[in-house]
Amino acid sequence: MIRMESVTKKRDLEVGLNDIMLVFIGFFISRVSILNELTPFGIAFLGTYLLMKRANAALLISVIFGMFTIHGFSGSPYYIIAIISYYIFTNILREKEYTLLKSSFILSQIFLSIRILTFILFEKVLLYNMFVIGFESVLVFTLSYIFSFSLPIEKMYMDKANKEKLACTFITMALVLSGFNNMEILGVSLKNILSIMTIIYFSYYSGILMGVTSGVIIGMIAFISNTEMPFIISILAAGGLLAGLFRDLGKSGSILGFILGNGIISFYINSLGTSFLDYRELFIASIMFLIASKFIKIDLEDYFIKTSHIKKYYENKKDEIAIKRLNEMESLFKGLAEVLNRSIDEEVEYPSVEVYSLIDDISKKTCEGCPSSGKCWGTDYYNTYYNILNLVNKLGNGEDKEKVFHSIEECENKDSLIENIMEIYSEFKENKSFNIKHLEHRKLLAEQMENLSKIINDMGNDFYSTPIFNEELEELILKELKNKRMDIASLSVIELQKGEKEVLVEMASNIESFETIEAVRKEVTKNLGFPLSTDYTLGNLNGDKRSFKLVRKKRFNSLTTISKSSNSEDEICGDSYTFGERENIHFSAISDGMGIGKKAHKESSIAIELLEKLMDINMDKNLIIKTLNSVLRAKSTDEIFTTLDLSFIDLYTGKLQIIKNGCPATFIKRGKEVKVINSSSLPIGILEDIHLNIYEEELQDGDIVIMMSDGLIESNRREKDQEKWMKDCIGAIDSLNPKTIINEILNIAQFVGKDNPQDDMTIIATKIWKNV
């Protein structure tokens, strides 16, 4: 149960916006009457304010004046109750604590006692009068409890009171509207105008739920004394429903929705008769709504879904703790990387210990018990040691065994020595190979940990950035997109530093093609007034890809098209591909699994799926390839490997970077000129350590970068120089359209290879051009 302290005595008439609003509310609530004679609402509001807040003489005057406009001098009992209640709650009860229910009960008893006393002194005591007084006191008790949860009295940010607070606020607002009673200007009801305007306002800014809620409560409370109240409630509720439903069309849509709701219900009740609401009232209320919406913005979430200061403090504290933990994780991974690198350096720096141990094992196994052992390992120690060390060194360099062992003809135990050297050296070599492999894995792990520490550091920095969400732009753009029948689930406009903007878009369904993204980009660009480029990833792998980002366009645009052909009986292509943009870097990749069919597709799809995830976290290009190589080597013991052809285009500078692993050449078409970029590296996943060659090229306006799997180049087996043949084919195609070019290349490859077994074929073309 909520407890509170009575207010301290504070008699001041400070004038401010809140005080003016309070006086306004008190005046109109005190004018609300039941049966045109009972006006306890103003007293309940005054008493509640005194209980919850402080003394306010201006509110007392406004309440008395409001009741005076209804009763005149005949309402003196109400004025006396108001004055006595004000005195009691600001003087006698100000030092005591009361629960909310008890305070409301005290207020109702004061009202009951004084009302009965005034009846006894000034009027006849009848049973009906006693019944009316009892009803009023119950009403005061109920209303004081309702008012205590409404916004004009107290902003009680409590999770348990949010729903009650919303309902109580709407009831208070409806009572204020009821206070306009029969006020008219040129035959137009002010109460009707304000009621319509309020419902349209909440429907537009807060949606269908608030529209219907405000319509029902205002209709029930503000028109309770009207004999046509049920019909008016239906009109206002239906108007709020349609106004909220049509708000996606803008303010005019909400106005139209309310008018349609009024028309439908009025037609249903009166057939072709007149509406319960005058059309002049609808027109004036619509104009007032348009004016008010420009200057007044009431967000109900600010009032009803706020958290307390303590919760805010702990939310901020939670962010600080998260940042601290991220910094600790960054230091941990960075430290682990340094430890691993140090241990690797130490193992490389001191390899002689293992060699000493190797020679000791050979001498113990061969020379113990030999008659010449004392001479060889005594007076001739250094010469013997050097000879064996030299033998091991030559074997390690791959020299011929007969030539190597020719130098130990003098040894009395030569055959045994040769046999032991070969046996122990083989074990040593096998162990060394395992250690080297283990060392490489540790080296890769150190690199990954170091890169992971950088990623964590970037995440920590993101916590400090404070992006601003522009809700007005979001609503405007979202309405336009829905009006164009685009299947958008959500959209956020984020304002970053230096005035930059980003737009995050989530589609309601999976993105099937780049055309979907491009259509959204064009529409958002038109609404924002400046060009945007897309930040996305698309590939042939099935996945839930519904979201992408739009950022301010830089120097170059890019357009990527793909074409492919499967040549396995099950029509499953062994090639996988992906392309997209990340942070204004365009990337394309083709992975060709060895062979055709399901198994090849499985291997290539693993590479592409992992590549997409690594691109999403902005991992270093070199480390991406090394990570892919390590994962694929560890993944399977089968003799199946995959190639990877990867290109990056910097859309700021136009620089192209190509990384190749076991894949065919890449071609750059510049008009009729064609440039070839090739590599002789093995497929990814074969070598324990891969040495990356990154090819760089400055692209020009209109260049087309063409990447393909080896199925296309190897389709013409009659040609010895297949790269030159493909280069000539590309150069002969008279088109600047990347889609036309790749379709023509695919048709040529299928035609020339129709008499030979063919591999799967995949081709990607990316065209770039400068922004105007």
C-alpha positions in Angstrom: 0.0 0.0 0.0 1.2 3.5 -0.9 2.0 5.8 2.0 2.5 9.5 2.0 3.1 12.5 4.2 0.7 15.4 4.5 2.0 18.6 2.9 3.8 21.3 4.9 2.2 24.7 5.1 3.2 26.7 2.1 1.2 29.7 1.1 2.6 31.1 -2.0 1.1 32.0 -5.4 4.1 31.3 -7.7 2.9 31.6 -11.2 4.3 29.0 -13.7 3.0 26.8 -16.5 2.2 23.9 -14.2 0.3 26.2 -11.9 -1.7 27.7 -14.8 -2.5 24.2 -16.1 -3.5 23.1 -12.6 -5.9 26.1 -12.2 -7.3 25.4 -15.6 -7.9 21.7 -14.7 -9.4 22.6 -11.3 -11.8 25.1 -12.8 -13.3 22.8 -15.4 -13.4 19.7 -13.2 -15.3 21.7 -10.6 -17.9 22.6 -13.3 -18.8 18.9 -13.9 -22.2 18.1 -12.6 -24.5 15.1 -12.1 -28.2 15.6 -12.6 -27.4 19.3 -13.1 -27.0 19.8 -9.3 -24.3 17.7 -7.8 -20.7 19.0 -8.2 -18.3 17.0 -5.9 -15.6 16.6 -8.5 -13.8 19.9 -7.9 -13.6 19.2 -4.1 -12.3 15.7 -4.7 -9.6 17.1 -7.0 -8.7 19.9 -4.5 -8.5 17.5 -1.5 -6.3 15.0 -3.5 -3.9 17.7 -4.5 -3.6 18.9 -0.9 -2.9 15.4 0.3 -0.4 14.5 -2.4 1.4 17.9 -3.0 1.2 21.2 -1.1 -1.1 24.1 -0.3 -2.2 26.0 -3.3 -4.5 29.0 -2.8 -4.9 29.6 -6.5 -6.3 26.1 -7.0 -8.8 26.7 -4.1 -10.0 29.9 -5.8 -10.3 28.2 -9.2 -12.4 25.3 -7.8 -14.7 27.6 -5.9 -15.1 29.9 -9.0 -15.8 26.9 -11.2 -18.6 25.6 -8.9 -19.9 29.2 -8.7 -20.4 29.3 -12.5 -22.8 26.3 -12.1 -24.6 27.1 -8.8 -24.2 30.8 -8.2 -24.8 31.8 -4.6 -26.9 28.7 -4.0 -23.7 26.5 -4.0 -22.5 27.9 -0.7 -22.4 24.4 1.0 -19.8 23.3 -1.6 -17.7 26.5 -1.1 -17.7 26.0 2.7 -16.6 22.3 2.2 -13.8 23.4 -0.1 -12.5 26.1 2.4 -12.8 23.9 5.5 -11.1 20.9 3.7 -8.3 23.3 2.6 -7.8 24.5 6.2 -7.8 21.0 7.7 -5.3 19.5 5.2 -3.0 22.4 5.4 -3.0 22.9 9.1 -4.5 20.2 11.3 -3.4 17.0 9.4 -0.2 18.3 7.9 2.1 16.5 10.4 0.6 13.1 10.2 1.1 10.2 7.8 -1.8 8.4 6.1 -2.2 5.7 3.5 -3.8 6.7 0.3 -7.0 4.8 1.1 -7.2 6.3 4.6 -6.6 9.8 3.2 -9.4 9.4 0.6 -11.7 8.1 3.4 -10.9 11.1 5.6 -11.7 13.5 2.7 -15.0 11.8 2.0 -16.0 11.9 5.7 -15.2 15.7 5.9 -17.4 16.1 2.8 -20.2 14.0 4.3 -20.1 15.7 7.7 -20.1 19.3 6.4 -22.7 18.5 3.8 -25.1 17.0 6.4 -24.4 19.9 8.7 -25.3 22.5 6.0 -28.5 20.6 5.2 -29.5 20.5 8.9 -28.8 24.3 9.2 -30.1 25.6 5.9 -32.4 23.0 4.3 -35.0 20.4 5.1 -33.6 17.0 6.0 -35.3 14.4 3.7 -34.4 10.7 3.1 -33.7 11.5 -0.5 -31.3 14.2 0.5 -29.4 11.9 2.8 -29.2 9.3 0.0 -27.8 12.0 -2.4 -25.2 13.1 0.2 -24.1 9.5 0.8 -23.7 9.0 -2.9 -21.6 12.2 -3.2 -19.3 11.2 -0.3 -18.7 7.8 -2.0 -18.0 9.6 -5.2 -15.5 11.9 -3.5 -13.8 8.8 -2.0 -13.5 7.1 -5.4 -12.5 10.2 -7.3 -9.7 11.2 -4.8 -8.2 7.7 -5.3 -8.4 8.1 -9.1 -7.0 11.6 -9.1 -4.0 10.5 -7.0 -2.9 8.3 -9.9 -3.4 10.9 -12.7 -0.7 13.0 -14.2 -2.0 16.4 -13.1 -1.5 15.3 -9.4 1.6 13.2 -9.3 4.0 11.5 -11.7 4.4 8.2 -9.9 6.9 6.3 -12.0 6.1 2.9 -10.6 5.9 -0.3 -12.7 2.8 -1.6 -10.8 0.9 1.7 -11.3 1.5 2.3 -15.0 -1.8 0.8 -16.4 -3.9 2.3 -13.6 -2.2 5.6 -14.0 -3.0 5.6 -17.7 -6.7 4.9 -17.1 -6.9 7.4 -14.3 -5.3 10.1 -16.4 -7.8 9.6 -19.2 -10.7 9.7 -16.7 -9.3 13.1 -15.4 -8.9 14.4 -18.9 -12.5 13.3 -19.7 -13.8 15.1 -16.6 -11.9 18.3 -17.7 -13.7 18.1 -21.1 -17.0 17.5 -19.2 -16.4 20.8 -17.5 -17.1 22.6 -20.7 -20.7 21.4 -20.4 -22.9 23.5 -22.6 -20.3 26.1 -23.7 -21.0 27.0 -27.3 -19.8 29.5 -29.9 -22.2 30.2 -32.7 -24.0 26.9 -32.0 -20.8 24.8 -32.0 -20.0 22.7 -28.8 -16.5 23.3 -27.4 -16.7 20.0 -25.5 -17.3 18.1 -28.8 -14.5 20.0 -30.6 -11.9 19.3 -27.8 -13.0 15.7 -27.4 -12.6 15.0 -31.2 -9.2 16.8 -31.3 -7.9 14.9 -28.3 -9.0 11.5 -29.7 -7.4 12.2 -33.1 -4.2 13.4 -31.4 -3.7 10.3 -29.3 -4.7 8.0 -32.2 -2.1 9.7 -34.4 0.8 9.8 -31.9 0.1 6.6 -29.9 -1.8 4.3 -32.2 -5.0 2.3 -32.2 -5.0 1.2 -28.5 -4.8 4.8 -27.2 -7.3 6.0 -29.8 -9.9 3.5 -28.8 -9.1 3.9 -25.0 -9.4 7.7 -25.2 -12.6 7.4 -27.3 -14.4 5.0 -24.8 -13.3 6.9 -21.6 -14.1 10.4 -23.0 -17.4 9.2 -24.4 -18.4 7.5 -21.1 -17.2 10.3 -18.7 -17.7 13.5 -20.7 -21.1 12.6 -22.0 -22.5 10.6 -19.0 -25.4 13.0 -18.6 -26.3 12.8 -22.3 -29.2 10.5 -23.1 -27.4 9.4 -26.3 -24.2 8.4 -24.5 -24.0 4.8 -25.8 -24.2 6.0 -29.4 -21.6 8.8 -28.7 -19.2 6.2 -27.1 -19.6 4.1 -30.3 -18.8 7.0 -32.5 -15.8 8.2 -30.6 -14.4 4.6 -30.1 -14.8 3.8 -33.8 -13.3 7.2 -34.8 -10.3 6.5 -32.5 -9.9 3.0 -34.0 -9.8 4.2 -37.6 -7.8 7.3 -36.8 -5.1 5.1 -35.3 -5.3 2.6 -38.2 -4.9 5.3 -40.9 -2.1 7.1 -39.1 0.5 5.6 -41.5 -1.0 7.9 -44.1 0.0 10.9 -42.0 -2.1 13.5 -40.0 -4.6 13.8 -42.8 -5.0 10.0 -42.6 -5.9 10.1 -38.9 -8.4 12.9 -39.6 -9.9 10.9 -42.4 -10.1 7.8 -40.2 -12.1 9.6 -37.5 -14.5 11.1 -40.1 -15.0 7.6 -41.6 -15.7 6.2 -38.1 -18.2 8.9 -37.3 -19.9 8.4 -40.7 -20.1 4.6 -40.4 -21.6 4.6 -36.9 -23.9 7.5 -37.6 -25.2 5.9 -40.8 -25.7 2.6 -38.9 -27.7 4.2 -36.1 -29.5 7.0 -38.0 -29.5 5.5 -41.5 -29.4 8.6 -43.7 -30.2 10.9 -40.8 -27.8 13.5 -39.3 -24.7 12.7 -37.3 -24.5 13.1 -33.6 -21.4 15.3 -34.2 -21.9 18.5 -36.1 -19.7 18.5 -39.3 -18.6 22.0 -38.3 -17.2 20.5 -35.1 -15.3 17.9 -37.1 -13.8 20.6 -39.3 -12.8 22.9 -36.5 -11.4 20.0 -34.4 -9.3 18.8 -37.5 -7.8 22.3 -37.9 -7.0 22.5 -34.2 -5.4 19.1 -34.3 -3.1 20.1 -37.2 -2.1 23.3 -35.3 -1.6 21.6 -32.0 0.5 18.8 -33.5 3.0 21.3 -34.7 3.6 22.8 -31.3 2.7 20.1 -28.8 4.3 16.6 -28.7 3.0 14.4 -25.9 4.7 11.0 -25.8 2.8 8.8 -23.4 5.9 6.5 -23.1 7.7 9.4 -21.4 5.1 9.4 -18.7 4.0 5.8 -18.3 7.0 3.6 -19.3 9.7 5.5 -17.5 12.0 3.9 -15.0 12.9 5.4 -11.6 16.1 7.3 -11.1 17.5 4.3 -9.2 16.8 2.1 -12.2 18.4 4.6 -14.5 21.4 4.7 -12.3 21.8 0.9 -12.4 21.2 0.8 -16.1 24.1 3.3 -16.6 26.1 1.3 -14.0 25.4 -1.9 -16.1 26.9 -0.2 -19.2 30.0 0.8 -17.2 30.3 -2.8 -15.9 29.9 -4.2 -19.4 32.6 -1.8 -20.7 34.9 -2.7 -17.9 34.4 -6.4 -18.6 35.1 -5.9 -22.3 38.3 -4.0 -21.4 39.3 -6.9 -19.2 38.5 -9.4 -22.0 40.5 -7.3 -24.4 43.5 -7.3 -22.0 43.1 -11.1 -21.5 43.2 -12.0 -25.1 45.9 -9.6 -25.9 48.0 -11.0 -23.1 47.4 -14.6 -24.2 48.5 -13.6 -27.7 51.7 -12.1 -26.3 52.4 -15.2 -24.2 51.8 -17.6 -27.2 54.0 -15.5 -29.4 56.8 -15.4 -26.8 56.6 -19.2 -26.4 56.8 -19.7 -30.2 59.9 -17.4 -30.4 61.5 -19.3 -27.6 61.0 -22.7 -29.3 62.4 -21.4 -32.6 65.3 -19.7 -30.8 66.6 -22.8 -28.9 66.3 -25.8 -31.3 69.8 -27.1 -30.5 68.6 -28.8 -27.3 66.5 -31.2 -29.3 69.6 -31.9 -31.6 71.8 -32.7 -28.5 69.2 -35.1 -27.3 69.0 -36.8 -30.7 72.8 -37.4 -30.8 72.9 -38.6 -27.2 70.2 -41.2 -28.1 72.2 -42.4 -31.1 75.4 -42.7 -29.1 73.8 -44.6 -26.2 72.0 -47.1 -28.5 75.0 -47.7 -30.8 78.3 -47.1 -28.9 77.6 -48.6 -25.5 79.6 -51.9 -25.3 81.7 -51.0 -28.4 85.5 -51.6 -27.9 86.3 -48.3 -29.6 83.8 -46.3 -27.5 86.5 -45.0 -25.2 88.5 -43.7 -28.1 85.6 -42.2 -30.1 83.9 -40.5 -27.1 87.1 -39.8 -25.2 90.2 -38.5 -26.9 88.3 -38.0 -30.2 85.0 -36.7 -28.7 84.6 -33.5 -30.7 85.4 -35.1 -34.0 82.9 -38.0 -33.4 80.2 -35.6 -32.2 80.7 -33.4 -35.3 80.6 -36.3 -37.7 77.3 -37.6 -36.3 75.8 -34.1 -36.2 76.9 -33.6 -39.8 75.2 -36.9 -40.8 71.9 -35.8 -39.2 72.2 -32.4 -40.9 72.7 -33.9 -44.4 69.8 -36.3 -43.9 67.6 -33.4 -42.9 68.6 -31.6 -46.1 67.6 -34.6 -48.2 71.0 -35.7 -49.4 71.6 -39.2 -50.8 72.0 -41.8 -48.1 74.9 -43.6 -49.7 76.9 -40.4 -50.0 76.0 -39.4 -46.4 77.1 -42.7 -44.8 80.3 -43.0 -46.9 82.0 -40.8 -44.3 81.7 -43.4 -41.5 83.5 -46.3 -43.2 86.1 -46.3 -40.4 83.4 -47.1 -37.7 83.7 -50.7 -36.4 79.9 -50.7 -35.8 79.0 -49.0 -39.0 75.8 -51.0 -39.9 74.4 -50.7 -36.4 75.2 -46.9 -36.4 73.5 -46.4 -39.8 70.4 -48.4 -38.7 70.1 -46.5 -35.4 70.6 -43.1 -37.1 67.8 -43.8 -39.6 65.5 -45.1 -36.9 66.0 -42.4 -34.3 66.1 -39.7 -37.0 62.8 -40.9 -38.4 61.2 -40.6 -35.0 62.8 -37.2 -34.5 61.5 -36.0 -37.8 58.0 -37.3 -37.1 57.9 -35.6 -33.7 59.4 -32.5 -35.2 56.7 -32.4 -37.9 54.0 -32.8 -35.2 55.6 -30.0 -33.1 55.8 -27.7 -36.2 52.2 -28.4 -36.9 51.3 -27.7 -33.3 53.4 -24.6 -33.4 51.6 -23.3 -36.5 48.3 -23.8 -34.8 49.5 -21.9 -31.8 50.7 -19.2 -34.1 47.3 -19.0 -35.7 45.6 -19.0 -32.3 47.8 -16.1 -31.2 46.9 -14.1 -34.4 43.2 -14.9 -33.8 43.4 -13.8 -30.2 45.1 -10.6 -31.1 42.5 -9.8 -33.7 39.7 -10.8 -31.3 41.2 -8.3 -28.7 40.9 -5.6 -31.4 37.3 -6.5 -32.1 36.4 -6.4 -28.4 38.1 -3.0 -28.2 35.9 -1.7 -31.0 32.8 -3.1 -29.2 33.9 -1.2 -26.1 34.3 2.0 -28.1 30.8 1.6 -29.5 29.4 1.8 -25.9 30.7 5.4 -25.6 29.1 6.5 -28.8 25.7 8.1 -28.3 23.7 7.8 -31.5 20.4 9.7 -31.8 17.4 8.0 -33.2 15.4 10.4 -35.4 11.8 9.1 -34.8 10.2 11.8 -37.0 12.3 10.7 -40.0 11.7 7.1 -39.2 7.9 7.5 -39.2 8.0 9.6 -42.5 10.2 7.1 -44.4 8.3 4.0 -43.0 5.0 5.5 -44.1 6.3 6.1 -47.6 7.8 2.6 -47.9 4.5 1.0 -46.7 2.6 3.3 -49.1 4.8 1.8 -51.9 3.8 -1.7 -50.6 7.3 -2.6 -49.5 7.4 -5.4 -47.0 9.2 -3.5 -44.2 9.2 -4.8 -40.6 11.1 -1.9 -39.0 13.3 1.0 -39.8 15.6 3.2 -37.7 17.3 6.4 -38.7 20.5 7.0 -36.6 22.3 10.3 -36.5 26.0 9.8 -35.9 28.8 12.3 -35.3 29.5 15.0 -37.8 25.9 15.0 -39.1 26.2 11.5 -40.7 23.2 9.3 -40.9 22.7 5.6 -41.1 19.4 3.8 -41.8 18.9 0.3 -40.5 16.2 -1.7 -42.4 14.6 -5.0 -41.4 12.4 -6.7 -44.0 9.4 -8.7 -42.9 10.5 -11.7 -45.0 13.8 -13.1 -46.2 15.6 -11.0 -48.9 15.7 -13.0 -52.1 17.5 -10.7 -54.4 19.5 -7.5 -54.6 16.6 -5.8 -56.4 14.6 -5.8 -53.2 17.4 -3.9 -51.4 17.9 -1.5 -54.3 14.2 -0.6 -54.4 14.3 0.3 -50.7 17.5 2.2 -51.1 16.1 4.4 -53.9 12.9 5.2 -51.9 14.9 6.1 -48.7 17.3 8.2 -50.8 14.4 10.1 -52.2 13.0 10.9 -48.8 16.3 11.8 -47.1 17.5 14.0 -50.1 21.0 12.7 -50.4 22.4 9.5 -52.0 22.8 6.3 -50.0 24.7 3.1 -50.6 23.9 -0.3 -49.1 25.7 -2.4 -46.5 24.6 -6.0 -47.0 25.6 -9.6 -47.7 23.9 -11.9 -50.2 24.9 -15.4 -51.2 23.5 -18.7 -52.5 23.4 -20.3 -49.1 20.0 -20.5 -47.4 19.9 -18.2 -44.4 17.8 -15.7 -42.6 18.9 -12.5 -44.2 16.3 -9.9 -43.5 18.3 -6.8 -42.5 20.7 -4.4 -44.1 22.1 -0.9 -43.5 22.1 2.2 -45.7 24.9 4.7 -45.4 25.9 7.9 -47.1 27.2 7.1 -50.6 30.9 7.7 -51.3 33.0 8.0 -54.5 32.0 4.8 -56.3 28.9 2.7 -56.8 28.9 -1.0 -57.4 26.6 -3.5 -59.1 27.1 -7.3 -58.8 25.5 -10.0 -60.9 25.9 -13.7 -60.8 25.3 -16.7 -63.1 25.9 -20.4 -62.5 25.3 -23.9 -63.9 25.3 -27.2 -62.1 26.7 -30.3 -63.9 25.9 -33.0 -61.3 23.1 -35.5 -61.8 21.4 -34.2 -58.6 21.7 -30.6 -59.9 23.5 -29.5 -56.8 26.2 -27.0 -57.6 29.5 -27.7 -55.9 30.3 -24.0 -56.1 29.2 -21.4 -53.4 29.4 -17.7 -53.6 28.7 -14.5 -51.7 28.9 -10.8 -52.3 28.0 -7.6 -50.4 29.2 -4.4 -48.9 30.6 -3.8 -45.4 31.7 -0.3 -44.3 31.8 0.9 -47.9 34.0 -2.1 -48.9 32.5 -4.2 -51.6 33.5 -7.9 -51.5 32.8 -10.9 -53.7 33.9 -14.5 -53.2 33.6 -17.9 -55.0 34.5 -21.1 -53.3 34.8 -24.2 -55.5 34.6 -27.6 -53.7 36.7 -30.3 -55.3 34.6 -32.4 -57.6 30.8 -31.9 -58.1 27.6 -32.6 -56.2 26.7 -32.7 -52.6 30.1 -33.3 -51.1 31.7 -30.5 -53.1 28.9 -28.1 -52.2 29.2 -29.0 -48.5 32.9 -28.1 -48.4 32.5 -24.9 -50.4 29.4 -23.8 -48.4 31.4 -24.1 -45.1 34.0 -21.8 -46.5 31.5 -19.2 -47.7 29.4 -19.3 -44.6 32.4 -18.9 -42.4 33.7 -16.0 -44.6 30.4 -14.2 -44.2 30.6 -14.4 -40.4 34.2 -13.2 -40.4 33.3 -10.3 -42.7 30.5 -9.3 -40.3 33.0 -8.7 -37.5 35.4 -6.9 -39.8 38.3 -9.3 -39.4 41.6 -8.7 -41.1 41.8 -10.0 -44.7 44.9 -12.1 -44.2 43.6 -13.6 -41.0 40.3 -14.5 -42.7 42.2 -16.7 -45.2 44.4 -18.2 -42.5 41.3 -18.9 -40.3 39.5 -20.5 -43.2 42.5 -22.7 -44.1 42.9 -23.8 -40.5 39.2 -24.6 -40.0 38.9 -26.6 -43.3 42.1 -28.6 -42.6 40.8 -29.5 -39.1 37.3 -30.2 -40.3 37.8 -33.4 -42.3 40.3 -36.1 -43.0 38.9 -36.8 -46.4 40.9 -35.8 -49.5 38.5 -33.0 -50.4 39.5 -29.4 -50.4 38.1 -26.1 -51.6 39.4 -23.1 -53.5 38.6 -19.5 -52.5 38.6 -16.5 -54.8 38.1 -13.3 -52.8 38.1 -9.7 -54.0 37.7 -6.4 -52.1 36.9 -3.0 -53.7 37.3 0.1 -51.6 34.4 2.4 -52.7 36.3 5.4 -51.4 39.4 5.0 -53.4 38.5 2.5 -56.1 41.3 0.2 -55.1 40.8 -3.5 -55.9 42.5 -6.2 -53.8 42.3 -9.8 -54.8 43.3 -12.9 -52.7 43.5 -16.2 -54.5 43.8 -19.7 -53.2 43.9 -22.4 -55.9 41.4 -20.6 -58.1 41.5 -19.5 -61.7 42.3 -16.0 -63.0 40.3 -12.9 -62.4 39.6 -10.6 -65.4 39.1 -6.8 -65.4 37.2 -5.6 -68.5 37.9 -2.0 -69.3 36.1 -1.3 -72.6 37.6 -3.7 -75.1 40.8 -4.1 -73.0 41.0 -7.1 -70.6 43.5 -7.5 -67.9 44.3 -10.9 -66.3 45.2 -11.5 -62.7 46.2 -15.1 -61.8 47.8 -17.1 -59.0 49.5 -20.4 -58.8 48.7 -21.1 -55.1 47.2 -24.4 -54.0 43.6 -24.8 -52.9 42.7 -23.7 -49.4 42.9 -26.4 -46.8 45.8 -28.3 -48.3 48.9 -26.5 -47.0 49.8 -26.3 -43.3 50.9 -22.8 -43.8 49.7 -20.6 -46.6 51.6 -17.6 -48.0 49.1 -15.1 -49.2 49.6 -12.9 -52.3 47.4 -9.9 -52.3 47.1 -8.4 -55.8 46.2 -4.7 -56.0 44.8 -2.7 -58.9 43.4 0.8 -59.2 40.0 0.6 -60.9 38.6 3.2 -63.2 35.1 4.4 -63.8 33.1 1.7 -65.7 35.5 -1.2 -65.0 34.0 -4.7 -64.6 35.7 -7.2 -62.4 34.9 -10.8 -63.5 35.6 -13.8 -61.2 34.8 -17.4 -62.1 35.2 -21.0 -60.9 37.6 -23.3 -62.9 34.7 -25.0 -64.6 34.4 -22.1 -67.1 38.1 -21.8 -68.0 38.6 -25.6 -68.3 35.5 -26.1 -70.4 37.6 -25.5 -73.6 40.0 -28.4 -73.4 41.3 -28.0 -76.9 43.0 -24.8 -76.0 46.5 -25.1 -74.4 46.4 -21.5 -73.0 42.9 -21.5 -71.6 43.4 -18.1 -69.8 44.2 -16.4 -73.1 41.2 -18.0 -74.7 38.9 -16.7 -71.9 40.5 -13.3 -72.1 39.8 -13.1 -75.9 36.2 -14.3 -75.3 35.6 -11.5 -72.7 37.3 -8.9 -74.9 35.1 -9.8 -77.9 31.8 -9.3 -76.0 30.6 -5.8 -77.0 28.6 -4.9 -73.9 29.0 -2.8 -70.8 26.2 -4.6 -69.0 27.7 -7.1 -66.5 24.6 -9.3 -66.6 24.9 -9.6 -70.4 28.6 -10.3 -70.2 28.4 -13.2 -67.7 25.5 -14.8 -69.5 27.4 -14.7 -72.8 30.5 -16.2 -71.1 28.5 -19.0 -69.6 26.8 -19.7 -72.9 30.2 -19.9 -74.7 31.7 -22.2 -72.0 28.7 -24.6 -72.1 28.8 -24.7 -75.9 32.6 -25.4 -76.3 32.5 -28.0 -73.5 29.3 -29.9 -74.5 31.3 -32.9 -75.7 33.4 -33.2 -72.6 32.5 -33.9 -68.9 32.1 -30.5 -67.3 32.7 -29.1 -63.8 30.2 -26.8 -62.1 30.3 -23.2 -63.4 29.9 -20.0 -61.4 30.7 -16.5 -62.5 30.4 -13.1 -60.7 30.8 -9.7 -62.4 31.0 -6.5 -60.4 30.8 -3.1 -62.2 31.8 0.1 -60.5 31.2 3.7 -61.5 31.8 7.1 -60.0 29.1 9.1 -58.4 28.2 12.3 -60.1 
